Amino acid sequence: MEKYKIIGSHPLSGEIKVSGAKNAALKILAASVLSKDTCQINNIPQIEDIKRMTEILESLGAKLLWHDSTLTIDPSGITKSIPDQQLIKKLRSSIVLAGPLLARFGEVTMSHPGGCIIGKRPIDLFLSGFKALGAEIFDHGESFTLKAKKLTGAKIVLPKVSVTVTESLMMTACLAQGTTTIINSAMEPEIPALAQYLNKCGAKITGAGTPQIIIEGVDGLSAGIYELMPDRIEACSFVMMGLATGSKIKVTDCRPEHLETVLAILKNAGADLEIGPDYITTKTSYLRGTEIQTHEYPGFPTDLQAPFTVLMTQANGRSLIHETIFDGRLFYTDKLNAMGADIIMCDPHRVIVSGKTKLNGKKLESPDLRAGMALIIAGLCAEGETTIDNIYQIERGYENIVPRLRAIGAKIEKIKD
Ligand code: EPZ
């Protein structure tokens, strides 16, 4: 098995360019099945989650053509709506394909995506939303089938804010008859970007990016060119990496306007940042412990909680980290304690970090995607050698991360066990 080997305590320097947004790319790939026309997506990151999603689309009969980071998808050859269930099981977020396949073909069978280490990840809100749009649900235990001769618009009130449920129902409702209103919808920037593309293809969506989205159903959609936005989570992970290692690095090709809350919190904690229109530069800073709670957009993103917690081990004083979204997203902190951090878990949703602590290199295993990035940051801060196993979890979401970090001076390499 391959692993990362990091020699820490070396400041970084230089510029690092942010890749296209994983969580936007996965949904636009799903949206491609809504039309028979060929679409083109630019700036797609070459990461494992994208590879899994493209394998699923090809298993359905779509024709895909890569040219550097541009992907052209011809969905006209899709003749079935039952994806390869083994492929589905490899990608939890493949659930976002269910709605578009149901809308285009009137039927879809998917495996239950199952939970993961960060939480149970139920799909009850997906199913109740599809039912509200007129779908019949047949549960087969391991998998489920949705059927709808025709979908009709409905008023859907989400009891919980959910990013992928909002996106799925928005996509599905585009081809329903009549008007759909989604109330309590998520507002992440990837959602208005998806709506803007769908509207360019003939959809009639208003309110995306607000808590209420209205979709007027249409008979069909064309396809077009979609420019993927930079990954805000990757961008700010690099910012936190620069701050934690006391480095001056310039994170380029990013959208600081998508990170207002986090950047304000970092500055309040003492971070010395230069923020331009499409870049963020970190400088050596005297960081103070601070209190955060994760929250749906525009609040502090749960996907930045782990990198931030590592950063707070290098801040002076106490921090309270309150993870409100997922019930299993703080357990990686025991690995940081093994490196020398001083983190107390109050309950599965809250930890108290006491800094500043010296970290020592350790043999680690990446529990999930974002905690994996946090462990890389911890390794770069630590004295000595850190190895990180289970790097597939990291390569699910961070493109060519080793060469990109080496280019800013990180002593990191991929080695075979
Ligand atoms: C999206 O996941 C992202 N994934 C996650 O990023 C991100 O952490 C999350 O949004 C929150 O921002 C993708 O976009 C592919 P949710 P999603 O539904 O949509 C509960 C990463 O690292 N819920 O907004 O699955 C759920 O359990 C990933 O890139 C239900 O109860 O998250 C959670 O407590 C990790 N029933 C809450 O909603 C449902 O049917 C919010 O999760 C669906 C969700």
Residues whose N, C-alpha, C, O or C-beta is under 5 A from the ligand:
A	BS01	EPZ	N23 S93 R121 P122 I123 D124 L125 F126 K160 V161 S162 V163 T164 V165 T302 D303 I325 F326 L369 R370
